[in-house]
Amino acid sequence: MIIEMRTYKTKPGCRSQFLEIFRSKSVPAHAEIGMKILGPFLSIEDPDTFFFMRGFPDLASREPMKAKFYEGELWKRELENVLMPMIEKYDVVLVEDPGGLIRW
């Protein structure tokens, strides 16, 4: 399994609103495509930061699955214009879970 370990820093005071939309709209859309989401995990030290992991069956499926989400109607017509302005920055680290240790 291939996992994106994602760190998001929202603009001050936006984390709760971002996560409400993320949980209600983005996570179900990811699930429909076959991507797994673990999290979000909230930073204790920074009220504007959170983390989550997004899983893919393998490296070959990652780009087509991402494209299906980011080129889809939900992202293009609704989420992109609402969520992106709330983000100050984000980082992605790509890792592999060769032993299947993470249980979704």
Gaussian input, Z-matrix of N, CA and C with variables (Angstrom, degrees):
# hf/3-21g

backbone

0 1
 N
 C     1     B1
 C     2     B2     1     A1
 N     3     B3     2     A2     1     D1
 C     4     B4     3     A3     2     D2
 C     5     B5     4     A4     3     D3
 N     6     B6     5     A5     4     D4
 C     7     B7     6     A6     5     D5
 C     8     B8     7     A7     6     D6
 N     9     B9     8     A8     7     D7
 C    10    B10     9     A9     8     D8
 C    11    B11    10    A10     9     D9
 N    12    B12    11    A11    10    D10
 C    13    B13    12    A12    11    D11
 C    14    B14    13    A13    12    D12
 N    15    B15    14    A14    13    D13
 C    16    B16    15    A15    14    D14
 C    17    B17    16    A16    15    D15
 N    18    B18    17    A17    16    D16
 C    19    B19    18    A18    17    D17
 C    20    B20    19    A19    18    D18
 N    21    B21    20    A20    19    D19
 C    22    B22    21    A21    20    D20
 C    23    B23    22    A22    21    D21
 N    24    B24    23    A23    22    D22
 C    25    B25    24    A24    23    D23
 C    26    B26    25    A25    24    D24
 N    27    B27    26    A26    25    D25
 C    28    B28    27    A27    26    D26
 C    29    B29    28    A28    27    D27
 N    30    B30    29    A29    28    D28
 C    31    B31    30    A30    29    D29
 C    32    B32    31    A31    30    D30
 N    33    B33    32    A32    31    D31
 C    34    B34    33    A33    32    D32
 C    35    B35    34    A34    33    D33
 N    36    B36    35    A35    34    D34
 C    37    B37    36    A36    35    D35
 C    38    B38    37    A37    36    D36
 N    39    B39    38    A38    37    D37
 C    40    B40    39    A39    38    D38
 C    41    B41    40    A40    39    D39
 N    42    B42    41    A41    40    D40
 C    43    B43    42    A42    41    D41
 C    44    B44    43    A43    42    D42
 N    45    B45    44    A44    43    D43
 C    46    B46    45    A45    44    D44
 C    47    B47    46    A46    45    D45
 N    48    B48    47    A47    46    D46
 C    49    B49    48    A48    47    D47
 C    50    B50    49    A49    48    D48
 N    51    B51    50    A50    49    D49
 C    52    B52    51    A51    50    D50
 C    53    B53    52    A52    51    D51
 N    54    B54    53    A53    52    D52
 C    55    B55    54    A54    53    D53
 C    56    B56    55    A55    54    D54
 N    57    B57    56    A56    55    D55
 C    58    B58    57    A57    56    D56
 C    59    B59    58    A58    57    D57
 N    60    B60    59    A59    58    D58
 C    61    B61    60    A60    59    D59
 C    62    B62    61    A61    60    D60
 N    63    B63    62    A62    61    D61
 C    64    B64    63    A63    62    D62
 C    65    B65    64    A64    63    D63
 N    66    B66    65    A65    64    D64
 C    67    B67    66    A66    65    D65
 C    68    B68    67    A67    66    D66
 N    69    B69    68    A68    67    D67
 C    70    B70    69    A69    68    D68
 C    71    B71    70    A70    69    D69
 N    72    B72    71    A71    70    D70
 C    73    B73    72    A72    71    D71
 C    74    B74    73    A73    72    D72
 N    75    B75    74    A74    73    D73
 C    76    B76    75    A75    74    D74
 C    77    B77    76    A76    75    D75
 N    78    B78    77    A77    76    D76
 C    79    B79    78    A78    77    D77
 C    80    B80    79    A79    78    D78
 N    81    B81    80    A80    79    D79
 C    82    B82    81    A81    80    D80
 C    83    B83    82    A82    81    D81
 N    84    B84    83    A83    82    D82
 C    85    B85    84    A84    83    D83
 C    86    B86    85    A85    84    D84
 N    87    B87    86    A86    85    D85
 C    88    B88    87    A87    86    D86
 C    89    B89    88    A88    87    D87
 N    90    B90    89    A89    88    D88
 C    91    B91    90    A90    89    D89
 C    92    B92    91    A91    90    D90
 N    93    B93    92    A92    91    D91
 C    94    B94    93    A93    92    D92
 C    95    B95    94    A94    93    D93
 N    96    B96    95    A95    94    D94
 C    97    B97    96    A96    95    D95
 C    98    B98    97    A97    96    D96
 N    99    B99    98    A98    97    D97
 C   100   B100    99    A99    98    D98
 C   101   B101   100   A100    99    D99
 N   102   B102   101   A101   100   D100
 C   103   B103   102   A102   101   D101
 C   104   B104   103   A103   102   D102
 N   105   B105   104   A104   103   D103
 C   106   B106   105   A105   104   D104
 C   107   B107   106   A106   105   D105
 N   108   B108   107   A107   106   D106
 C   109   B109   108   A108   107   D107
 C   110   B110   109   A109   108   D108
 N   111   B111   110   A110   109   D109
 C   112   B112   111   A111   110   D110
 C   113   B113   112   A112   111   D111
 N   114   B114   113   A113   112   D112
 C   115   B115   114   A114   113   D113
 C   116   B116   115   A115   114   D114
 N   117   B117   116   A116   115   D115
 C   118   B118   117   A117   116   D116
 C   119   B119   118   A118   117   D117
 N   120   B120   119   A119   118   D118
 C   121   B121   120   A120   119   D119
 C   122   B122   121   A121   120   D120
 N   123   B123   122   A122   121   D121
 C   124   B124   123   A123   122   D122
 C   125   B125   124   A124   123   D123
 N   126   B126   125   A125   124   D124
 C   127   B127   126   A126   125   D125
 C   128   B128   127   A127   126   D126
 N   129   B129   128   A128   127   D127
 C   130   B130   129   A129   128   D128
 C   131   B131   130   A130   129   D129
 N   132   B132   131   A131   130   D130
 C   133   B133   132   A132   131   D131
 C   134   B134   133   A133   132   D132
 N   135   B135   134   A134   133   D133
 C   136   B136   135   A135   134   D134
 C   137   B137   136   A136   135   D135
 N   138   B138   137   A137   136   D136
 C   139   B139   138   A138   137   D137
 C   140   B140   139   A139   138   D138
 N   141   B141   140   A140   139   D139
 C   142   B142   141   A141   140   D140
 C   143   B143   142   A142   141   D141
 N   144   B144   143   A143   142   D142
 C   145   B145   144   A144   143   D143
 C   146   B146   145   A145   144   D144
 N   147   B147   146   A146   145   D145
 C   148   B148   147   A147   146   D146
 C   149   B149   148   A148   147   D147
 N   150   B150   149   A149   148   D148
 C   151   B151   150   A150   149   D149
 C   152   B152   151   A151   150   D150
 N   153   B153   152   A152   151   D151
 C   154   B154   153   A153   152   D152
 C   155   B155   154   A154   153   D153
 N   156   B156   155   A155   154   D154
 C   157   B157   156   A156   155   D155
 C   158   B158   157   A157   156   D156
 N   159   B159   158   A158   157   D157
 C   160   B160   159   A159   158   D158
 C   161   B161   160   A160   159   D159
 N   162   B162   161   A161   160   D160
 C   163   B163   162   A162   161   D161
 C   164   B164   163   A163   162   D162
 N   165   B165   164   A164   163   D163
 C   166   B166   165   A165   164   D164
 C   167   B167   166   A166   165   D165
 N   168   B168   167   A167   166   D166
 C   169   B169   168   A168   167   D167
 C   170   B170   169   A169   168   D168
 N   171   B171   170   A170   169   D169
 C   172   B172   171   A171   170   D170
 C   173   B173   172   A172   171   D171
 N   174   B174   173   A173   172   D172
 C   175   B175   174   A174   173   D173
 C   176   B176   175   A175   174   D174
 N   177   B177   176   A176   175   D175
 C   178   B178   177   A177   176   D176
 C   179   B179   178   A178   177   D177
 N   180   B180   179   A179   178   D178
 C   181   B181   180   A180   179   D179
 C   182   B182   181   A181   180   D180
 N   183   B183   182   A182   181   D181
 C   184   B184   183   A183   182   D182
 C   185   B185   184   A184   183   D183
 N   186   B186   185   A185   184   D184
 C   187   B187   186   A186   185   D185
 C   188   B188   187   A187   186   D186
 N   189   B189   188   A188   187   D187
 C   190   B190   189   A189   188   D188
 C   191   B191   190   A190   189   D189
 N   192   B192   191   A191   190   D190
 C   193   B193   192   A192   191   D191
 C   194   B194   193   A193   192   D192
 N   195   B195   194   A194   193   D193
 C   196   B196   195   A195   194   D194
 C   197   B197   196   A196   195   D195
 N   198   B198   197   A197   196   D196
 C   199   B199   198   A198   197   D197
 C   200   B200   199   A199   198   D198
 N   201   B201   200   A200   199   D199
 C   202   B202   201   A201   200   D200
 C   203   B203   202   A202   201   D201
 N   204   B204   203   A203   202   D202
 C   205   B205   204   A204   203   D203
 C   206   B206   205   A205   204   D204
 N   207   B207   206   A206   205   D205
 C   208   B208   207   A207   206   D206
 C   209   B209   208   A208   207   D207
 N   210   B210   209   A209   208   D208
 C   211   B211   210   A210   209   D209
 C   212   B212   211   A211   210   D210
 N   213   B213   212   A212   211   D211
 C   214   B214   213   A213   212   D212
 C   215   B215   214   A214   213   D213
 N   216   B216   215   A215   214   D214
 C   217   B217   216   A216   215   D215
 C   218   B218   217   A217   216   D216
 N   219   B219   218   A218   217   D217
 C   220   B220   219   A219   218   D218
 C   221   B221   220   A220   219   D219
 N   222   B222   221   A221   220   D220
 C   223   B223   222   A222   221   D221
 C   224   B224   223   A223   222   D222
 N   225   B225   224   A224   223   D223
 C   226   B226   225   A225   224   D224
 C   227   B227   226   A226   225   D225
 N   228   B228   227   A227   226   D226
 C   229   B229   228   A228   227   D227
 C   230   B230   229   A229   228   D228
 N   231   B231   230   A230   229   D229
 C   232   B232   231   A231   230   D230
 C   233   B233   232   A232   231   D231
 N   234   B234   233   A233   232   D232
 C   235   B235   234   A234   233   D233
 C   236   B236   235   A235   234   D234
 N   237   B237   236   A236   235   D235
 C   238   B238   237   A237   236   D236
 C   239   B239   238   A238   237   D237
 N   240   B240   239   A239   238   D238
 C   241   B241   240   A240   239   D239
 C   242   B242   241   A241   240   D240
 N   243   B243   242   A242   241   D241
 C   244   B244   243   A243   242   D242
 C   245   B245   244   A244   243   D243
 N   246   B246   245   A245   244   D244
 C   247   B247   246   A246   245   D245
 C   248   B248   247   A247   246   D246
 N   249   B249   248   A248   247   D247
 C   250   B250   249   A249   248   D248
 C   251   B251   250   A250   249   D249
 N   252   B252   251   A251   250   D250
 C   253   B253   252   A252   251   D251
 C   254   B254   253   A253   252   D252
 N   255   B255   254   A254   253   D253
 C   256   B256   255   A255   254   D254
 C   257   B257   256   A256   255   D255
 N   258   B258   257   A257   256   D256
 C   259   B259   258   A258   257   D257
 C   260   B260   259   A259   258   D258
 N   261   B261   260   A260   259   D259
 C   262   B262   261   A261   260   D260
 C   263   B263   262   A262   261   D261
 N   264   B264   263   A263   262   D262
 C   265   B265   264   A264   263   D263
 C   266   B266   265   A265   264   D264
 N   267   B267   266   A266   265   D265
 C   268   B268   267   A267   266   D266
 C   269   B269   268   A268   267   D267
 N   270   B270   269   A269   268   D268
 C   271   B271   270   A270   269   D269
 C   272   B272   271   A271   270   D270
 N   273   B273   272   A272   271   D271
 C   274   B274   273   A273   272   D272
 C   275   B275   274   A274   273   D273
 N   276   B276   275   A275   274   D274
 C   277   B277   276   A276   275   D275
 C   278   B278   277   A277   276   D276
 N   279   B279   278   A278   277   D277
 C   280   B280   279   A279   278   D278
 C   281   B281   280   A280   279   D279
 N   282   B282   281   A281   280   D280
 C   283   B283   282   A282   281   D281
 C   284   B284   283   A283   282   D282
 N   285   B285   284   A284   283   D283
 C   286   B286   285   A285   284   D284
 C   287   B287   286   A286   285   D285
 N   288   B288   287   A287   286   D286
 C   289   B289   288   A288   287   D287
 C   290   B290   289   A289   288   D288
 N   291   B291   290   A290   289   D289
 C   292   B292   291   A291   290   D290
 C   293   B293   292   A292   291   D291
 N   294   B294   293   A293   292   D292
 C   295   B295   294   A294   293   D293
 C   296   B296   295   A295   294   D294
 N   297   B297   296   A296   295   D295
 C   298   B298   297   A297   296   D296
 C   299   B299   298   A298   297   D297
 N   300   B300   299   A299   298   D298
 C   301   B301   300   A300   299   D299
 C   302   B302   301   A301   300   D300
 N   303   B303   302   A302   301   D301
 C   304   B304   303   A303   302   D302
 C   305   B305   304   A304   303   D303
 N   306   B306   305   A305   304   D304
 C   307   B307   306   A306   305   D305
 C   308   B308   307   A307   306   D306
 N   309   B309   308   A308   307   D307
 C   310   B310   309   A309   308   D308
 C   311   B311   310   A310   309   D309

   B1=1.4397
   B2=1.5265
   B3=1.3230
   B4=1.4602
   B5=1.5298
   B6=1.3146
   B7=1.4554
   B8=1.5262
   B9=1.3163
   B10=1.4519
   B11=1.5216
   B12=1.3001
   B13=1.4586
   B14=1.5251
   B15=1.3334
   B16=1.4565
   B17=1.5278
   B18=1.3292
   B19=1.4605
   B20=1.5238
   B21=1.3168
   B22=1.4644
   B23=1.5208
   B24=1.3110
   B25=1.4585
   B26=1.5192
   B27=1.3263
   B28=1.4597
   B29=1.5192
   B30=1.3012
   B31=1.4600
   B32=1.5215
   B33=1.3283
   B34=1.4655
   B35=1.5311
   B36=1.3338
   B37=1.4548
   B38=1.5162
   B39=1.3128
   B40=1.4686
   B41=1.5285
   B42=1.3256
   B43=1.4687
   B44=1.5236
   B45=1.3198
   B46=1.4666
   B47=1.5195
   B48=1.3217
   B49=1.4596
   B50=1.5286
   B51=1.3328
   B52=1.4615
   B53=1.5272
   B54=1.3405
   B55=1.4591
   B56=1.5196
   B57=1.2998
   B58=1.4650
   B59=1.5300
   B60=1.3151
   B61=1.4665
   B62=1.5237
   B63=1.3198
   B64=1.4674
   B65=1.5285
   B66=1.3338
   B67=1.4770
   B68=1.5280
   B69=1.3134
   B70=1.4645
   B71=1.5263
   B72=1.3137
   B73=1.4679
   B74=1.5227
   B75=1.3293
   B76=1.4586
   B77=1.5318
   B78=1.3172
   B79=1.4691
   B80=1.5327
   B81=1.3465
   B82=1.4717
   B83=1.5291
   B84=1.3279
   B85=1.4631
   B86=1.5232
   B87=1.3240
   B88=1.4729
   B89=1.5242
   B90=1.3263
   B91=1.4661
   B92=1.5272
   B93=1.3142
   B94=1.4644
   B95=1.5190
   B96=1.3119
   B97=1.4670
   B98=1.5279
   B99=1.3315
   B100=1.4590
   B101=1.5115
   B102=1.3504
   B103=1.4598
   B104=1.5209
   B105=1.2971
   B106=1.4583
   B107=1.5235
   B108=1.3187
   B109=1.4598
   B110=1.5227
   B111=1.3075
   B112=1.4625
   B113=1.5203
   B114=1.3054
   B115=1.4590
   B116=1.5101
   B117=1.2739
   B118=1.4499
   B119=1.5282
   B120=1.3034
   B121=1.4531
   B122=1.5247
   B123=1.3101
   B124=1.4577
   B125=1.5148
   B126=1.3072
   B127=1.4600
   B128=1.5249
   B129=1.2963
   B130=1.4641
   B131=1.5282
   B132=1.3172
   B133=1.4640
   B134=1.5212
   B135=1.3453
   B136=1.4687
   B137=1.5262
   B138=1.3273
   B139=1.4617
   B140=1.5253
   B141=1.3200
   B142=1.4569
   B143=1.5323
   B144=1.3275
   B145=1.4644
   B146=1.5205
   B147=1.3449
   B148=1.4541
   B149=1.5230
   B150=1.3135
   B151=1.4549
   B152=1.5229
   B153=1.3174
   B154=1.4619
   B155=1.5181
   B156=1.3251
   B157=1.4494
   B158=1.5191
   B159=1.3118
   B160=1.4611
   B161=1.5153
   B162=1.3255
   B163=1.4578
   B164=1.5180
   B165=1.3318
   B166=1.4575
   B167=1.5278
   B168=1.3229
   B169=1.4699
   B170=1.5285
   B171=1.3494
   B172=1.4626
   B173=1.5240
   B174=1.3126
   B175=1.4589
   B176=1.5312
   B177=1.3177
   B178=1.4707
   B179=1.5291
   B180=1.3077
   B181=1.4700
   B182=1.5271
   B183=1.3156
   B184=1.4665
   B185=1.5311
   B186=1.3126
   B187=1.4713
   B188=1.5320
   B189=1.3355
   B190=1.4640
   B191=1.5401
   B192=1.3156
   B193=1.4656
   B194=1.5209
   B195=1.3178
   B196=1.4684
   B197=1.5212
   B198=1.3240
   B199=1.4661
   B200=1.5222
   B201=1.3108
   B202=1.4703
   B203=1.5259
   B204=1.3333
   B205=1.4596
   B206=1.5314
   B207=1.3312
   B208=1.4604
   B209=1.5279
   B210=1.3130
   B211=1.4593
   B212=1.5228
   B213=1.3413
   B214=1.4583
   B215=1.5228
   B216=1.3072
   B217=1.4639
   B218=1.5189
   B219=1.3258
   B220=1.4634
   B221=1.5217
   B222=1.3345
   B223=1.4658
   B224=1.5337
   B225=1.3013
   B226=1.4627
   B227=1.5302
   B228=1.3159
   B229=1.4726
   B230=1.5163
   B231=1.3386
   B232=1.4653
   B233=1.5225
   B234=1.3136
   B235=1.4599
   B236=1.5247
   B237=1.3011
   B238=1.4711
   B239=1.5286
   B240=1.3121
   B241=1.4668
   B242=1.5175
   B243=1.3267
   B244=1.4595
   B245=1.5326
   B246=1.3340
   B247=1.4711
   B248=1.5268
   B249=1.3082
   B250=1.4631
   B251=1.5290
   B252=1.3362
   B253=1.4711
   B254=1.5314
   B255=1.3343
   B256=1.4635
   B257=1.5192
   B258=1.3231
   B259=1.4649
   B260=1.5239
   B261=1.3281
   B262=1.4627
   B263=1.5204
   B264=1.3438
   B265=1.4668
   B266=1.5213
   B267=1.3251
   B268=1.4604
   B269=1.5158
   B270=1.3249
   B271=1.4576
   B272=1.5206
   B273=1.3124
   B274=1.4592
   B275=1.5227
   B276=1.3181
   B277=1.4607
   B278=1.5236
   B279=1.3107
   B280=1.4584
   B281=1.5262
   B282=1.3408
   B283=1.4626
   B284=1.5275
   B285=1.3157
   B286=1.4556
   B287=1.5205
   B288=1.3246
   B289=1.4594
   B290=1.5331
   B291=1.3486
   B292=1.4603
   B293=1.5328
   B294=1.3126
   B295=1.4545
   B296=1.5142
   B297=1.3177
   B298=1.4553
   B299=1.5103
   B300=1.3368
   B301=1.4696
   B302=1.5130
   B303=1.3291
   B304=1.4652
   B305=1.5141
   B306=1.3118
   B307=1.4684
   B308=1.5076
   B309=1.2890
   B310=1.4515
   B311=1.4901
   A1=109.39
   A2=115.43
   A3=122.33
   A4=107.76
   A5=116.55
   A6=121.31
   A7=110.26
   A8=114.72
   A9=120.90
   A10=106.89
   A11=116.97
   A12=121.79
   A13=105.60
   A14=116.19
   A15=121.68
   A16=110.90
   A17=116.25
   A18=123.74
   A19=107.44
   A20=115.56
   A21=120.90
   A22=109.73
   A23=116.32
   A24=122.80
   A25=105.85
   A26=115.39
   A27=119.73
   A28=109.84
   A29=115.69
   A30=120.33
   A31=107.58
   A32=117.88
   A33=120.93
   A34=113.08
   A35=113.81
   A36=121.03
   A37=115.70
   A38=118.90
   A39=121.94
   A40=114.64
   A41=118.52
   A42=120.39
   A43=112.66
   A44=118.82
   A45=121.39
   A46=111.93
   A47=116.67
   A48=120.62
   A49=110.38
   A50=116.92
   A51=120.91
   A52=109.80
   A53=116.62
   A54=120.25
   A55=112.75
   A56=118.40
   A57=120.92
   A58=109.92
   A59=116.27
   A60=120.96
   A61=110.63
   A62=116.92
   A63=122.65
   A64=110.37
   A65=116.55
   A66=120.72
   A67=112.02
   A68=117.70
   A69=120.19
   A70=113.72
   A71=118.28
   A72=119.80
   A73=113.89
   A74=117.08
   A75=120.03
   A76=112.05
   A77=117.13
   A78=119.71
   A79=111.43
   A80=119.78
   A81=118.37
   A82=113.37
   A83=117.51
   A84=120.55
   A85=111.00
   A86=116.82
   A87=120.22
   A88=110.39
   A89=116.60
   A90=121.24
   A91=111.12
   A92=117.86
   A93=121.57
   A94=111.51
   A95=116.41
   A96=121.81
   A97=111.21
   A98=116.99
   A99=121.09
   A100=114.12
   A101=116.68
   A102=120.28
   A103=108.69
   A104=116.09
   A105=122.32
   A106=109.09
   A107=116.18
   A108=121.62
   A109=107.91
   A110=116.63
   A111=122.91
   A112=106.83
   A113=115.77
   A114=121.31
   A115=108.54
   A116=117.56
   A117=130.29
   A118=112.79
   A119=114.30
   A120=123.52
   A121=106.71
   A122=116.85
   A123=121.39
   A124=111.33
   A125=116.29
   A126=121.26
   A127=109.18
   A128=116.39
   A129=122.13
   A130=109.58
   A131=116.50
   A132=121.85
   A133=114.25
   A134=117.26
   A135=120.53
   A136=108.84
   A137=117.75
   A138=120.77
   A139=114.25
   A140=117.76
   A141=121.39
   A142=112.69
   A143=117.12
   A144=120.81
   A145=110.72
   A146=115.61
   A147=121.47
   A148=108.94
   A149=115.39
   A150=123.21
   A151=108.78
   A152=116.43
   A153=120.01
   A154=108.29
   A155=115.46
   A156=121.79
   A157=108.28
   A158=115.50
   A159=121.39
   A160=106.94
   A161=116.83
   A162=121.85
   A163=114.17
   A164=114.41
   A165=123.78
   A166=108.17
   A167=117.81
   A168=119.49
   A169=113.31
   A170=116.29
   A171=120.70
   A172=108.62
   A173=116.66
   A174=121.40
   A175=111.94
   A176=116.72
   A177=120.57
   A178=112.11
   A179=117.49
   A180=120.47
   A181=113.09
   A182=117.65
   A183=121.00
   A184=112.73
   A185=118.05
   A186=120.35
   A187=112.42
   A188=120.20
   A189=119.04
   A190=112.85
   A191=117.66
   A192=120.61
   A193=110.60
   A194=116.85
   A195=120.19
   A196=110.39
   A197=117.07
   A198=121.02
   A199=110.89
   A200=116.98
   A201=120.08
   A202=111.00
   A203=116.94
   A204=120.53
   A205=110.75
   A206=117.33
   A207=121.59
   A208=114.11
   A209=117.85
   A210=120.69
   A211=112.00
   A212=115.94
   A213=121.06
   A214=113.03
   A215=114.79
   A216=122.20
   A217=112.43
   A218=117.99
   A219=120.86
   A220=110.48
   A221=116.70
   A222=119.85
   A223=110.41
   A224=117.77
   A225=122.11
   A226=112.39
   A227=117.59
   A228=120.08
   A229=114.28
   A230=116.32
   A231=117.56
   A232=113.94
   A233=117.67
   A234=121.14
   A235=114.36
   A236=118.05
   A237=120.24
   A238=111.33
   A239=117.24
   A240=121.14
   A241=113.60
   A242=117.08
   A243=120.81
   A244=110.87
   A245=116.73
   A246=120.71
   A247=113.90
   A248=117.82
   A249=119.56
   A250=113.51
   A251=119.94
   A252=118.90
   A253=114.18
   A254=117.59
   A255=120.83
   A256=112.61
   A257=117.62
   A258=121.86
   A259=110.57
   A260=114.71
   A261=120.11
   A262=110.01
   A263=115.51
   A264=120.42
   A265=108.49
   A266=114.79
   A267=120.10
   A268=109.24
   A269=114.39
   A270=121.86
   A271=108.80
   A272=115.71
   A273=121.86
   A274=108.47
   A275=115.62
   A276=121.86
   A277=106.37
   A278=116.89
   A279=122.59
   A280=109.02
   A281=115.49
   A282=120.68
   A283=109.18
   A284=115.16
   A285=121.59
   A286=109.16
   A287=115.40
   A288=122.53
   A289=107.26
   A290=117.43
   A291=120.39
   A292=113.96
   A293=116.43
   A294=119.26
   A295=114.01
   A296=117.22
   A297=120.47
   A298=113.45
   A299=116.86
   A300=120.52
   A301=113.21
   A302=117.35
   A303=119.69
   A304=108.69
   A305=116.12
   A306=122.83
   A307=108.50
   A308=117.21
   A309=121.54
   A310=106.76
   D1=141.19
   D2=177.20
   D3=-104.61
   D4=133.62
   D5=-176.07
   D6=-127.20
   D7=131.07
   D8=169.24
   D9=-93.00
   D10=120.62
   D11=174.33
   D12=-95.86
   D13=111.22
   D14=-169.08
   D15=-111.46
   D16=133.84
   D17=176.49
   D18=-119.04
   D19=125.49
   D20=179.50
   D21=-119.72
   D22=134.93
   D23=170.78
   D24=-116.85
   D25=115.51
   D26=178.86
   D27=-87.35
   D28=163.26
   D29=172.73
   D30=-63.36
   D31=150.81
   D32=-175.04
   D33=-49.08
   D34=128.01
   D35=176.32
   D36=82.23
   D37=2.17
   D38=-175.72
   D39=-97.86
   D40=-9.89
   D41=-172.67
   D42=-57.79
   D43=-47.07
   D44=-177.32
   D45=-60.92
   D46=-46.03
   D47=-179.79
   D48=-65.51
   D49=-42.64
   D50=178.15
   D51=-58.58
   D52=-47.94
   D53=-176.64
   D54=-67.97
   D55=-31.44
   D56=176.74
   D57=-62.43
   D58=-45.71
   D59=178.36
   D60=-69.44
   D61=-42.09
   D62=178.99
   D63=-56.71
   D64=-49.94
   D65=-178.10
   D66=-66.93
   D67=-41.80
   D68=-173.13
   D69=-81.64
   D70=-29.00
   D71=-174.38
   D72=-118.81
   D73=-46.75
   D74=-173.95
   D75=-73.43
   D76=-45.68
   D77=-177.95
   D78=-60.51
   D79=-48.16
   D80=177.35
   D81=-60.84
   D82=-36.54
   D83=178.19
   D84=-65.27
   D85=-40.42
   D86=175.68
   D87=-61.01
   D88=-43.97
   D89=-178.55
   D90=-61.71
   D91=-39.77
   D92=178.69
   D93=-60.31
   D94=-33.28
   D95=-179.60
   D96=-81.14
   D97=-21.04
   D98=-179.46
   D99=107.19
   D100=3.92
   D101=175.77
   D102=-82.70
   D103=142.28
   D104=177.99
   D105=-99.56
   D106=141.47
   D107=176.30
   D108=-121.08
   D109=129.59
   D110=173.10
   D111=-119.63
   D112=118.00
   D113=-175.86
   D114=121.31
   D115=-167.21
   D116=10.71
   D117=-77.45
   D118=155.72
   D119=174.65
   D120=-115.94
   D121=126.90
   D122=-175.64
   D123=-90.62
   D124=134.71
   D125=175.40
   D126=-67.31
   D127=132.65
   D128=175.71
   D129=-79.61
   D130=-29.48
   D131=-174.75
   D132=-87.74
   D133=-20.35
   D134=-176.25
   D135=-138.22
   D136=112.86
   D137=-176.55
   D138=-68.22
   D139=-3.65
   D140=-179.77
   D141=-111.09
   D142=7.94
   D143=-176.29
   D144=-119.32
   D145=142.66
   D146=172.36
   D147=-147.77
   D148=166.62
   D149=-175.80
   D150=-132.67
   D151=150.50
   D152=168.05
   D153=-156.06
   D154=164.66
   D155=177.41
   D156=-117.20
   D157=139.56
   D158=178.00
   D159=-122.13
   D160=122.86
   D161=-173.28
   D162=-108.41
   D163=146.05
   D164=179.06
   D165=-129.74
   D166=147.31
   D167=-179.43
   D168=-57.34
   D169=-39.29
   D170=-178.77
   D171=-160.99
   D172=172.88
   D173=-176.94
   D174=-64.49
   D175=-36.81
   D176=-178.40
   D177=-64.36
   D178=-30.49
   D179=-178.02
   D180=-85.52
   D181=-14.07
   D182=-173.54
   D183=-60.77
   D184=-55.88
   D185=-176.36
   D186=-63.30
   D187=-45.69
   D188=178.78
   D189=-63.20
   D190=-36.29
   D191=178.92
   D192=-69.06
   D193=-42.73
   D194=176.77
   D195=-61.97
   D196=-43.57
   D197=179.79
   D198=-60.86
   D199=-39.64
   D200=179.40
   D201=-61.29
   D202=-37.28
   D203=178.31
   D204=-74.20
   D205=-55.28
   D206=-172.59
   D207=-72.59
   D208=-18.52
   D209=175.61
   D210=-99.18
   D211=0.30
   D212=-178.02
   D213=-79.53
   D214=165.35
   D215=-178.04
   D216=-61.10
   D217=-42.80
   D218=-177.33
   D219=-58.54
   D220=-49.29
   D221=-178.45
   D222=-67.36
   D223=-50.87
   D224=-173.83
   D225=-66.48
   D226=-41.53
   D227=-173.38
   D228=-91.85
   D229=-20.76
   D230=-173.97
   D231=-129.07
   D232=-59.88
   D233=-168.29
   D234=-73.58
   D235=-40.29
   D236=-176.11
   D237=-57.10
   D238=-46.83
   D239=-176.95
   D240=-73.84
   D241=-18.41
   D242=179.37
   D243=-94.34
   D244=-46.48
   D245=-173.27
   D246=-80.59
   D247=-43.18
   D248=-174.96
   D249=-58.36
   D250=-40.13
   D251=177.84
   D252=-65.06
   D253=-16.72
   D254=179.35
   D255=-84.92
   D256=-13.42
   D257=-174.53
   D258=-91.95
   D259=127.23
   D260=172.86
   D261=-82.98
   D262=-44.77
   D263=176.58
   D264=-164.12
   D265=161.55
   D266=173.32
   D267=-149.04
   D268=153.87
   D269=179.01
   D270=-131.00
   D271=146.57
   D272=178.96
   D273=-129.92
   D274=130.27
   D275=173.50
   D276=-119.32
   D277=127.49
   D278=-178.77
   D279=-96.40
   D280=124.70
   D281=-179.74
   D282=-131.50
   D283=165.36
   D284=177.53
   D285=-117.07
   D286=141.27
   D287=175.61
   D288=-112.84
   D289=77.07
   D290=-172.39
   D291=-67.29
   D292=-25.31
   D293=-178.19
   D294=-94.04
   D295=0.27
   D296=-179.23
   D297=65.46
   D298=36.90
   D299=-177.60
   D300=-71.18
   D301=-31.64
   D302=-178.86
   D303=-80.26
   D304=127.98
   D305=178.67
   D306=-105.68
   D307=113.90
   D308=-179.80
   D309=-86.05

